[in-house]
Amino acid sequence: MVTTKSVIKKPLLNDIEKSSKSLLMQDIFYKILRLAKIDTPVILVGEIGSGTKRLAHVIHKNSDRALAPFHTFNCLGIREEEYKDAFWGQLQFDDNHLSLKYDLLEKAVGGILYLDQFSELSPSLMLNILDSYQKGCKQLFRHNKQAKPRLILSFNQESYHKILTHSIWEKLLGELNPVVLMLPPLRERKEDIPILIDHFIKEIKTNYPDYKDLNISSRALIECYDYHWPGNILQLKNAIFHGAILSHGQTIELEHLPFSMSWKSPYTIHKNNTSL
């Protein structure tokens, strides 16, 4: 898919360039905005915590389905009973009328059904879910195909590479004919770290009025930039929140970060205040 800036509205371009300094991520965002208008299944591949769900929301927000629901189903560790309850038709008797209800599909009518960590399922359960999705959609939306939820699946990067050599991959391609997008880990787009930290600090200040003076020191910022972030964006967000608490909502210093190698006592005991 060739993506050019000329086909994207200027306000969206400005938003993209503000939200990421990484040329790699900007290119992914351009593709995402184009992809949002094409009503096809999507597989988003990335390490855990790298932001696949955020991209799924971007697709939803910029698609013709933006006003319809975005519903997430977490596939990690699901039991067979949970899968059946979610995807299989259930007979329901209401007002002297017997009907077939599809709980998960009805929650995402006309919108997005996001199957998080789909790659962590067994091959047989993957196929069962897709088969149940197709059969349920035929039953529910045979008279209104536009109401059929659009599928977005997230794949863990390590599992994705294993699946590529398995026969299940060809079956998935045959069932879905999806567009596949790879999301780089945070360590490969470090120029975005200051932007993300600024966003997380603003979010904390909004949600916690007592932390209105929250900021981060240059030393702590450099430490964040140099760290390799195996847990990606999710780990960075947690670290900033951790620092916000230990700094009493003031300046996050090096010693307030959970991964700091030059760790010091994380808080100071004041005469009239011994709490964190």
BELJO-V384541 format. One record per pair of residues at least 6 apart in sequence whose C-alpha atoms are under 7 Angstrom apart, sorted by sequence separation. I is the first residue (numbers start at 1). J is the second residue. If there is no record, write none. Layout:
{{I,J} {I,J}}
This chain:
{{20,26} {46,52} {60,66} {92,98} {93,99} {141,147} {163,169} {205,211} {229,235} {254,260} {91,98} {92,99} {141,148} {205,212} {255,262} {44,52} {91,99} {92,100} {244,252} {255,263} {17,26} {91,100} {92,101} {205,214} {243,252} {247,256} {255,264} {16,26} {90,100} {91,101} {246,256} {256,266} {89,100} {90,101} {137,148} {255,266} {89,101} {90,102} {16,29} {89,102} {201,214} {243,256} {88,102} {201,215} {243,257} {87,102} {242,257} {87,103} {86,103} {87,104} {86,104} {239,257} {239,258} {246,266} {247,267} {246,267} {36,59} {36,60} {33,59} {36,62} {37,63} {3,30} {32,59} {36,63} {37,64} {3,31} {248,276} {33,62} {214,244} {246,276} {193,225} {220,252} {220,253} {102,136} {217,251} {220,254} {118,153} {190,225} {214,249} {215,250} {216,251} {217,252} {219,254} {71,107} {110,146} {113,149} {118,154} {119,155} {213,249} {214,250} {215,251} {216,252} {217,253} {71,108} {110,147} {112,149} {113,150} {114,151} {115,152} {116,153} {117,154} {118,155} {119,156} {200,237} {213,250} {214,251} {215,252} {216,253} {70,108} {109,147} {110,148} {111,149} {112,150} {113,151} {114,152} {115,153} {116,154} {117,155} {211,249} {69,108} {109,148} {110,149} {111,150} {112,151} {113,152} {114,153} {115,154} {117,156} {210,249} {211,250} {69,109} {75,115} {109,149} {119,159} {70,111} {71,112} {72,113} {73,114} {74,115} {75,116} {76,117} {108,149} {119,160} {187,228} {68,110} {69,111} {70,112} {71,113} {72,114} {73,115} {74,116} {75,117} {87,129} {187,229} {68,111} {69,112} {70,113} {71,114} {72,115} {73,116} {74,117} {75,118} {186,229} {72,116} {76,120} {88,132} {105,149} {65,110} {87,132} {123,168} {65,111} {75,121} {87,133} {186,232} {89,136} {185,232} {186,233} {60,112} {56,152} {52,154} {48,156} {41,150} {42,151} {43,152} {44,153} {45,154} {46,155} {47,156} {40,150} {41,151} {42,152} {43,153} {44,154} {45,155} {46,156} {47,157} {41,152} {42,153} {43,154} {44,155} {45,156} {46,157} {43,155} {45,157} {41,176} {43,178} {50,185} {42,178} {43,179} {44,180} {45,181} {46,182} {50,186} {41,178} {42,179} {43,180} {44,181} {45,182} {46,183} {40,178} {41,179} {42,180} {43,181} {44,182} {45,183} {46,184} {47,185} {46,185} {22,189} {22,191} {21,191} {22,192} {21,192} {20,192} {19,195} {49,231} {50,232} {51,233} {48,231} {49,232} {50,233} {49,233} {49,234}}
